[in-house]
Amino acid sequence: MCRIGAIKSRNYTHPSSALHLMQSQQKGHDNSGFAMVMQDLGGIFEQHKHLPTLSMAATDEGIKIAEDILHDLGFSCKFLWAPETDPQPGLDINAMPNYTFESYEYPKPYRNASQREKEDLLLDTRLQLRAALEDEEKGFIYSFWPDMVTLKEIGDPRDIGTYFNLWEPNDRFTAKVITAQCRQNTNYDIVRYAAHPFFMQGYTALANGENTFYLKNKEFQQGLHRGYIGFESDSQCFLYTLHYIHRELGWPLHYYKHVVTPLPFEEIEQREDKKQLLAIRQSLAHLEINGPNTIIGLLPDNTMFTCCDAKKLRPVVIGRDEDTVVISSEVCGINEILPDRDWEGDIYPNEREVIMINDDLEVQRWKQ
Amino acid sequence: METMKVNHVTANDLPWKVLYDAGRCTMCGSCVATCSFRAIEAKVERRRMVFSEGNFPEPKQRFSAIPVIRQARSIANYCRGCGMCEKVCPNDAIKPARNADTRHPILTRCLGGDSIKRGGRKNLEGSTRTLDKIRVGRISQMTDPSLDAQRHTFDLLAPFGRILPPKKLPFSSDMDQQLQPTANTPPVNWIYPVIIGDMSIGALSWRMWEAVAMATAYLNEECGLPVRMCSGEGGVPGRLLKSKYLKYMILQIASGHFGWNRIAKAMPHMIEDPAGILIKIGQGAKPGDGGLLMAQKVAEHIQSIRGVPKADLLSPPNHQGLYSIEESVQKMFLSFNAAFKFRVPVAIKVAASATSVSVFNNLVRDPYNIVGGFFLDGIDGGTGAAHEVSLDHTGHPIVSKLRDCYLAAVTQGRQGQIPLWAAGGLGKTGDLAADAFKMIGLGANGVFTGKLILQMAGCVGNDMGRCNACNTGLCPAGITTQEPALAHRLDPERVAQNIVNYFLAMDTEFKKLMAPIGNSSLPVGRSDALISTDQSVADRLQIQHVC
């Protein structure tokens, strides 16, 4: 079973908060892995915010292959951080030999390119690196994007935290947005790529549940975009749908909900915008999610949102104080890191709501 | 004593033998009166009785003439095995029995010099149906809970109409972050995933057609099931064309264009749009062949609706002037779209064939987005009249062909853009919900059914040679006949009730299939929910093989 959590704060936050958020829910997940995405970075990455940062776990050979490819493409490395690890005996972690976070300057021809061109370059580069390292598991390319890093590993989240020295807060490795999840993919093969949060071109998604329309989603998404690959987890589909609706189609975020959990036909018929809603339900029928799910997502502008399945089979709760908003599968996670908040203000979204938190931490509730 | 020659037809040459027990017969005459084929007749037999009256044997004989029922020995009036005699006999004195030694297929050809014609379905039963080798095997449990068929709500609807690829939707976002349409989109009607298949007035008795139309209206108006009925090629009563119930009808045009004169003339008076237009190119039961209505069924009202004399009505095997798929797309679809001012979806029906995927690809790639449905009809479909050689030996099974078309769409990322509707022997075992559900899992948006509807009405025909006499106009159940005496055997209200009840039962069964796989909307293309114990079926359909 999955548990998911997200922290969005005005202040730079250390991943230890994410570990605490998830650890209190450890009876609900199976402690088989830890994955997190940090966005809007502080600490050592703050001055490199504008540069794409490669998050990679690889063998020595894998690192060399990746760096050679980047060099050949014209990227030049501006900053490199390899977290110090603490490989104590007895830790439950299936560690890769190296973990690096490398910030790169764009190739010269791209320095004055449009934002869109740069974004496509980063995506294509990530896909190229991923393909190059795939054989014999030479390495895993989690993300290559400005102002964000990804860490994923197989093992007990507590031990993974220990291994990467993440339990002790510091101000060197921080972010204003952290999304985290503590379960490796147990539905299909154990693959590092299968752990959410998933990230693509500024969009992040993580989910708690099952996507019974996985095959339909996957078969449809495969033809929609070259970046929609992998499908190691049925939750990847949620990211691709988010990316497709918001970026490729350019539709406002609230239509995401209409795509993944469309209103029943009877309700659509009562709506003024029934023409649009019916058209969406028709044309995007294969992106519907039918099954229990909670999704947490992030947009490129760091707007965070959450919504759940149409039967509210997977709940989610949102708590906040002055400076921080936390989304969690279980309220105990929020209690852990915001113990002094006004819990009466917690939001338990219903099945037809999207909760959106903008960069000013303004919380909006949208009714589908 | 009659003189018999070896080549004379006897009961043993015919497909059915009438078993008659003179001892139980009361000579009420019900069986003879009811046999629409005149396959039994009253006759007098000479009987010899030997008896002895005294204390010692003194055999005497007595001859008497007694009335009996006897089977007609003729290939014109042979017994079809419909069993109406058995149904009406108060004493169980008579019944037909299948004759394994029949010489009928040879005799009929030898004596008639013409091909054999009949109605019904393919009558070659050699193997288990593919659909019976498939089960719904992916059951939601634990973290992905099953739904409750009684408590949850289910969206059991399927699209009829052309669906645009998402990037072609003409929407733009306004100041309030709302999508607003900037152009028209093709019409799409969301309807019940089971369409009552295309059976014409002409093929059906007027009472049967009326019963189906009544059931359709009742299902919509009273039961909330948006079931649509296809008219078949043969026109629609003028009163219906001008009524509000037209919205439940899909009008069919086929190569004979029968009935369209009247439909076109009624257009200015229509108060509702029809649910759709279905252009019939082919039929699964007799692919490559046009419709066939034998003269004996062309009654006065049929002549009037179709505007024809009493003669065999043959729709050509092809639409005249239809040179290619492209031409059909441009001419027929556009003209029908335009005729109803682009408010009514127009779809096409073809027989499943080794070429179906090519046809489908041509349609799905058409740049005008005007084909609103691909109706694919397999070899097990029924018909009112066809040459037996077509029925039994031409055609293509529906299951793999439907799957091929869906996977062709998947390969191109065009799934759902032309809704796929499948038919051809679905519900053959009486279980349409299961068959339809499996087809939906394989990629169909919905299914259509004809023969099963007749069976709901009391059709006794089956796929082992029973009855199948729809072509003769002598339907013993009053379903496919225009003889007033026979048509009046059918109670339209009762038939409508049967159809409505079957659909209500099927609706419950759909939910009982959707709930365990955890889906509240139709799992179109969810082949991961299907399993097969047959390796070759699993491989061919790309579903999980289990053992």
Interface residues (C-beta under 8 A of the other chain):
Chain A: M1 G209 E210 T212 F213 Y214 L215 K216 E219 F220 Q222 G223 L224 Y244 E248 L249 G250 W251 P252 H254 Y255 P262 P264 F265 D273 K275 Q276 L278 A279 I280 Q282 S283 L284 A285 H286 E288 N290 G291 P292 A310 K311 L313
Chain B: S140 T143 D144 P145 L147 H152 T153 D155 L157 P159 I163 L164 P165 P166 K167 L169 F171 S173 Q177 Q178 L179 Q180 P181 T185 V188 W190 V410 T411 Q412 G413 Q415 G416 I517 G518 N519 S520 S521 P523 V524 G525 R526 S527 D528
